[in-house]
Amino acid sequence: MYLTKVRVNSETYPTQRCYPFNIPILGEPSELVFRKRVVFFVGENGSGKSTLLEAITRKCGIHIWDKPKRHVAHHNPYEDRLKDYITVTWSNGHVAGSLFRAETFYDLADFLDDVALCDPGRLKYHGGQLLNTLSHGEGILSYFSGRYHVKGLYILDEPEAALSPASQVKFLQLLQQLEAQGHAQFIIATHSPILLACPGAQIFSFDSSHIEEVRYEETTHYRIYRQFLTDRSAFLQS
């Protein structure tokens, strides 16, 4: 374990009227204690899970690969400042890591492919292949299979967005292998009941008035999929 605790110090917020400080579930002081190498954040859209995930990323000094933001009408001086109001605790010193977002992966893969043309040895860090010669989902799995064998803290925001159910199962199998090897820690925001089924993982739900640790079967996502697959006709009429 590298990162063992995250505390949201909402009592020190500069305002509660602007994003991200106006997200209800982040409005109360909370503490998340990580006991497992694989941790999931789960919750509805807008619940705050990805917002907290990004703040943890920034607080841990992990680079965020993103496109420049050019909007003017929605300028918010507080948008990236949640990191200033959370505290992170390391078990034995800081480690390097990365943030994965499916929405920015294509541009990142282009950059990695260009670097690999100049330095073919870099290919081993993302599966041994040029990423954008593969399908989007295949490229992501290739990147995962290479990158995550390096020691580090890995933060992923909805990785299932570009993965088929079969690819999600492959990623789940990879997660189990990496967890057993003990060199990597994962914090993952997801809507996928397939990924959430990772044996022994911790799950923090953002679907209540406060962040709480829950069992797999207690997640809203599990209950909805189970109800739908058991009797979809009744589900659709409800």
Secondary structure, DSSP 4 states (H G I P E B T S, - for coil): --EEEEEE-GGG-S-SSSTTTT-GGGSS-EEEE--SSEEEEE--TTSSHHHHHHHHHHHTT-----PPP--STT--TTTT-GGGGEEEEESSS---EEEEEHHHHHHHHHHHHHHHHH-GGGGGGGTTS-GGGS-HHHHHHHHHHHHTTSSEEEEEE-GGGG--HHHHHHHHHHHHHHHHHTSEEEEEE---HHHHT-TT-EEEE-SSSS-EEE-GGGSHHHHHHHHHHH-HHHHHH-
